[in-house]
Amino acid sequence: MARIIHLAIEIYSAILFGAVIVSWVAPRSRHPFVQFLRRATDPVLEPIRRILPAAGGIDFSPMVALLLLQLLGRLFR
């Protein structure tokens, strides 16, 4: 069970990282893959964004989410 949870965390981390890259390259894209990335990551990032506002126009919520996922992943090793 722990391996499945760890794998899910790794997959979600990759999806989150992909969303970050896409936000730099094509921030306003309507491509279905980009929309999937946004739908998959926004439920996690929005609560973080409410707590941690953008500093100087930079959104640090993905970094916080990745850090939290890494910490959670260590619990399931």
C-alpha positions in Angstrom: 0.0 0.0 0.0 2.8 2.4 0.9 4.4 1.8 -2.5 1.2 2.8 -4.3 0.8 6.0 -2.3 4.5 6.8 -2.9 4.0 6.2 -6.7 0.9 8.4 -6.7 2.8 11.2 -5.0 5.6 10.9 -7.6 3.1 10.9 -10.5 1.3 14.0 -9.0 4.7 15.7 -8.5 5.5 15.2 -12.2 2.1 16.6 -13.2 2.7 19.6 -11.0 6.1 20.1 -12.4 4.6 19.9 -15.9 2.0 22.5 -15.0 4.8 24.8 -13.9 6.7 24.4 -17.1 3.6 25.0 -19.2 2.7 28.1 -17.2 6.1 29.6 -18.3 5.9 28.5 -21.9 2.3 28.8 -22.8 0.4 30.4 -19.9 -2.8 31.1 -21.8 -3.0 27.9 -23.9 -6.3 26.2 -24.4 -4.8 22.9 -25.4 -6.6 19.9 -23.8 -3.4 18.7 -22.2 -2.8 22.1 -20.6 -6.4 22.2 -19.4 -5.9 18.7 -17.9 -2.8 20.0 -16.0 -4.7 23.0 -14.6 -7.7 20.9 -13.6 -5.3 18.4 -11.9 -3.2 21.0 -10.0 -5.6 23.9 -9.2 -7.4 22.1 -6.3 -4.1 21.7 -4.5 -2.6 25.1 -5.5 -5.6 27.3 -4.8 -5.6 26.8 -1.0 -1.9 27.5 -0.9 -2.3 30.6 -3.0 -4.9 31.9 -0.6 -2.5 31.5 2.3 0.7 32.5 0.4 0.1 35.4 -2.0 2.3 35.9 -5.0 5.5 37.9 -4.2 6.6 40.3 -6.9 4.3 38.5 -9.4 5.9 35.1 -8.7 3.6 32.3 -7.6 5.4 30.2 -5.0 2.5 27.8 -4.5 3.9 25.0 -6.7 7.1 25.1 -4.8 5.3 24.8 -1.5 3.1 22.0 -2.9 6.1 20.1 -4.2 7.8 20.5 -0.8 4.8 19.2 1.0 4.5 16.3 -1.4 8.1 15.4 -0.9 7.6 15.4 2.9 4.5 13.3 2.5 6.4 10.9 0.2 9.1 10.3 2.9 6.4 9.1 5.2 5.5 6.3 2.8 9.0 5.0 1.9 
